[in-house]
């Protein structure tokens, strides 16, 4: 049985979720975002002491693992590969040039601010800080005054960059592990990291493509309904993750690639994917942010230092904007739009969950360093991007409208 304190904690959490749903529409156009609310709820539950440390640790890891592979699959399944070439390849530029540049610049900044850290650890932190999260800038994506090409570019980037950052994260994690393991040669860990990526991709590509064909076949012959399709998609998500893990691959890469293959086979056939992301998927995101606030944020804040604060702010205000600006050089896009795309790259769920999962296999001192930077980066980004999403979105929408009117004149 649960302890009384745990029961009260769950009761408070359920009350907060119910209360938020009542005012969710109004809050979506304010300076308060869902991630801000639920990470604060988690922190409050932790400070009050409703749950024991053991319960918090077990719950946080469980929710993190489930949320990450489900959301990786669902995000990837909604991306149409053909649309990646939308308007001068902006998303492709930001993904395949901007993302590596963000990791490179983040590593260079880290070398200056953390001179006592190994460069491999700094590179790993930079890779973990590179994915972005659309949930923290929801007001931007729903603002119809912002040009559709800008919103679509940010949507595609945020949907794909967590999966594309994962190989970098695994690679640097392997280097960190190799450097701290005296009993294994470095190349053994690199081979292990490479096999994790390769097996994950091979397993998931075939599984996602074949499953997509089966789903389309069943739907066209009226053998199933959207309800059962939804259950099947969730089962496929877990299957792709576990199959790759059993065969020696990385389950998270497998979930992402399987979603990409599945979504581009079924396209508009499997409506559940989109419905789940807008309903039950939101509950999963809220639960994950609550778990972060509950299990990770108190310790992260306790170990916050000025170099880490400096690194986070430079990462948000300089590293990503500069990387995105360079990636868009030569593209037919105004300077202000480049800055807008560079700023709205909030660090969110992927950053926190990658840090949590990678840190399990590292030494305690390295594990703590990664979590302190990542978790503090998430809540600081949640605040900064949350409070700027609505006003900057409105300003940018009016600005682009004025520019179009000026050009017509």
N, C-alpha and C positions, 0 to 999 in steps of 0.2 A: 504493500500500500504506500501511497505517497504521504510524505509528512504534511502536517497541517500548513506549514509555511509554503510548501510547494503548491498545494492546492489553492491557497490564497494568491500566490503569484500567477498561476494559470488563470484564475478568475479575473485578476486585474488586467492581464494581457488580453483576454477575450473581450472584456469591457472596452478596452482601448481600441481594439479592432472594430467592434460594433460602432463605437462613437465616431471613429474616423470615417467609416463608410457613409454615415449620415451627412457629413459635411465635405465629403471628398471632392465633389464637383466644384464647390466654392473655393476650397483650398488649392485646387489644381491651377487656379488663376491668381494665386496669391504668392507671397514670398516663402510660404511654408510648403515643403514637399513631403511626400510619403517617406522617403528615406530619412529625412530629418526627424520626422515624428517617431518612427519605429526604432531608430538607433538610440534616440533619447529615452524611449520607453524601456528598452533593454538596459540602458545605463541606470535608470531609476530603479528597476527591479533588482539590479545587482547591488546598488548602494543601500537599498532597504534591507537586503539580505533574505529574500524569499527562498532562494535556492542554495543548496550546498555547492561547494567547489567541484565535487565529483559530478553532480548532476549537471552543472553548467558546462564542464569540459566535455562530457559525453554528448549532451544535447547539441552543443556548438559544432562539434566535429560531424555528427550525424546529419544535421541540417545543412551544413556547408557542403558535404559530399553530394547529398541528394540534389540540392539546389543547383550546384555547379554543373553536373552532367545533364540534368533536365533542361536547364536554361541554355546551355551550349547547343544541345540538340534543337531546341525550339527556335532559338535565334537563327541558327544556320539554315533551318528548314524553310524560313520565310524569305531567304535571299534568293532572288532570281539571278543566276550567273550572267545571263544575257544583259541584264540591266547594269552590270558593273561598268559598262562602257558609256554610261549615261553622261552626257555633256562634257566632252573633252577629257573623259577618263578621270574626273576629279576623285572619285572614291578609290580607283586603282592607284593613283598617285599618292594619296594619303595613306593607303594601306601598305604598299610595297616600297615606298620611299620614305614617307613620313614616319611610319612605325619604326623601322631600323634607325633612322636618324634620331628619333626620340630616345631610343635605348643608348645610342652612342653619346648624345649630348648629356643624358642623365648620368652616364658612367663618368664622363669628364668632370661634371660638376661634383659628383660624389668623391672623386679622387682628390679634389681640392678641400672638401669639407670633412672628409673622413680619412685622413692620412694614415691612420693605424689599421684600417680595414683592408683585407685582401682585395685585390682588384676584381677577383671572380665574384666575391660577395657583393661588391658595389654594382657590378654588371647585372647580377641577379636581381638586386633591388630595383635597378633601372628598368629591367624587363618587366617586373611585376607591376611597376608604376605606369607602364605604357598603355594598357587597355583602357578603354573609356566605357561609360555606362549611360545609356540614354535615359534611364529612370531618374537621374539626378537633374536633368534639364528638360523634363517633360513639357514644361510650359513653352519651350522653344519649338518642340515637335508638333504641338497642337495649335501654334499661332499661325493662322491662315494668311496673315499679312506678310510673313516671311516667304520669299520665293520658294516655290516647290522644289526647285533643283538643289537649293541649299539644304532644305529639310531632308530631302531624299539622300543627299550625299552624307549627311551626318548619321542618318538611320542606317545606311549600308555600312559605313565605317564602324559604328558602334556594334553592329551585329556581327561583324567578321573579325575585328581586331583582337578580341579575346582569344579566339581560336588560333589566329596567326601568331599571336605572342607566345602561345604555349610551347612550341618547339624551342624558342629562344630560352624560355624559362627552364625547360628540362635540360637543355644543353649547359647552361651556366650552373644549374643545381648539380649536375653531374661533375662539373669542374670543381665546385666547392667541396662536394663530398669526397672526390678523389684526393684533393689537397689535404683533407683532414683524416684520411684513412691510410694509415701507414702500412697496412697489410695487403693492399691491392695496387696494382699498377694503374697509372692514369688512363692508359688506353682501354683497360677493362671497363672503366666507368663510362668512357666515351662510347664504347661499343654498346654498353647497356642502354645509354640514352638514345643512341641511334636506332637500336632495335625497338625501343619503346615507341618511337615515332613511326618507324616503317611498318611494324606489325599492326599498330593502331590504324594506320591509313589503309592498309590492304584489307584488313578484316572489315572495317566500317564501310569502305567504298562498295565492296561486293554485297554486304548485308543491306545497306541503305538502298542500293539500286534494285536488288531483287525484291525487297520488301515493298518498295514503291510500285513495282510492276504488279505484284500480287494485290496490293490495295486497289489500284486502278482497275484491274481485272474484276475484282469482287464488286466494286461499286458500279461499274458499267453493266454488270449482269444482275444488279439488285440483290446480291447475296448478303448484304450487310446494311447497317444504318450508321449514321454519324455517331450515335452513342457508342456502338461497339468499335467503330473505327478509332474513336478517342482512346478507349481502353487499350486497343492494339498498339497505338502510337506510343503510349506511355510504357507498355511492355517492351516495345522495340527499343525505346530509349535505354531502359535498364539492361536489355539483352546486349546491345552494342557495347555498353560500358563493361559488363561482366565478361563477355566473350573475349574482348581484347585483353582484359586483365589476366584471365586464365591462360591465354596463349602467349603471355609475355609482352604484350603491348600496353600502351597507355590508354586507360579507359576514357579519359577526358578528351583526348585527341580523337578517339574512336567515336565518341558521342557527337562531337562537332562535325566530323567528316560524314558520318552516317546521316546526320540531319541535313547536311548540304546535298548529299546524293539523293536522299529520300524526297526532300522538298522539290528538287528540280525534276524529279520523275512525276510526282503526283500533281505538282503545280497547284491549280485551284481546286483539285478534286477533294482533297482532305480538308474540309472546312474546320475541323476540330482544332487544328494547329493554331489558327488565328483566334478562335473562340477561347481556347485554353489560355493563351498568352494574355488576353484581356480580362480574364476572370480568375480561374484557379491559379494561373501563373502569377498574378499579382499577390495572392495570398502567400505563395512560396517566396516571392521577393521580400515581402514584409516580414515573414518569419526569419529569413536569413539576416536582414538588417537588425531585427530584434536580437538574434543570437549574437551578432557582432557586438552590439552594445552591451549585452549581458555578459558574454564570456571573454571578450578581448579588449574592449575599450578602457575599462578601469586600469588595467595593467599598462596599456599603451600610454595613457595620459600620465601615469605615475613616472614613466621613464622618458618623458618628452624632454628634449634638450634644445638649446639654441641652434646647434648645427643641424639637427633634424628638422626643426622649424624652418630654417633657412633653405634646406634642401627641398622641402615640400613646396614652399612658396616659389622657389626658382623653377621647380618642375612644372608648377601650374602656370606661372606667369611668363616664363621665358622658354623653357625646354620644348614643350609641345608647340606653342605658337611659332617659334622659330623653325622647328622641324616641318610643320605644316606649311609655313610660308615658303620655305625652300622647295618643298615637294610640289608646290603649285606654280613655281616659276615657269613662265612660258605658256601657262594656261590662260585662256581668255576669261579672267575673273578679276573684278576690281580689288584694289588694295584693302578696302574696308571689309569686303567679304572674306578675304584671306584671314584677316585678323579675327573676324567673327567665327570662322571655322576653327581657327587655332584655339580660341578661348573656350569654346563649348566642347571640351573633351574632358568631362568630369571623371574622376577616379571613383569607382564604386564597387559593386559586388564582386566582379572578377578579380580586382586587385586584392581585396580582403581574403577571398576564398583561396586564390592561388598562394598567397602568403601563408595562410593557415596550413594548407595541405603540404606545401614544400617544406615548411619549417619542421615537420614531424621527423624528417630524415636527417636533419642537421644537428650539429653540436648545440648545446643550450645557449651559449653566448651568441652564435650566429642566428639561431632560431629567434631569440629575443630581438636582435637588431632588425631582422626582416619584419617581424610583426609590429614593432614600434613605429617604423617608418610607414609601413603600408596602412595600418589601422588609423594612425593619426592623419595620414594623407587622405583617407576616405572621409573621415568626419569633417576635416577642414574643407575638403572639396565639396562635400554635401552642403555645407553652410554657404561657401562663396558662390558656387554655381546655382544653388537654390535661390539665394536672394537676388542674384543678378539675372536669372533666366527670364522673368517676366518683364522687368523694366528695359533690359537690353534688347530683348526680343521685340518689344513694342517700338523702341527707338529705331532698331535696324529695319523693321517693317516699314515705318514711315520714311526712313532714309531712302530705301530702295524704290519706294513708290514715287518719292519726289524726284529721284534721279531718272526714272522712266518718263515722268512727265516732262522733265527738262530736256531729255533727249528727243522726245516727240516734237517739242517746240523748236 
